[in-house]
């Protein structure tokens, strides 16, 4: 729960900030600034989301004329347990944390409750009747190649980072696990990303990471 709460506590809500909609802290200082060093995790990647909903300036929350990004919002992070915490847990843990609904666009996405086949956005699924809410799927799979934060979709960001971390620790004689957490919208994205990781098989391709 605290790993998901950290997404809210670190989110820049200040409309007078040029970075409104981003994270208030750098990756290296994330848990330190939130006074969460005792948890023993290090952030390895921030996650950003966009959507193809055709509404102009939907991400522009800041009152500054020039904002850090008009197309992307910071939506979570990937972190990995350090050596000390891994010894206590008995495994190396990869944590994916999603925040809940904040922006107006995300409220629209929450209300897009018609279902689409999960395989319609190239998420592998052996059963074509498995469906997911359209708005959640958009936030998870949409990208904007003109934006350096969302050049890759949230899905691509997660799969790439999880695969990288599994490869990094694959030679170690330790068990790997993948923990996924989120609240509200984040809980839907956590369920979706967990399903995706398992169906894609990246948790078993190289190592033995349990989701």
Order of alpha helices (4+ residues) and beta strands (2+ residues): alpha-alpha-beta-beta-alpha-beta-alpha-beta-beta-alpha-alpha-beta-alpha-alpha
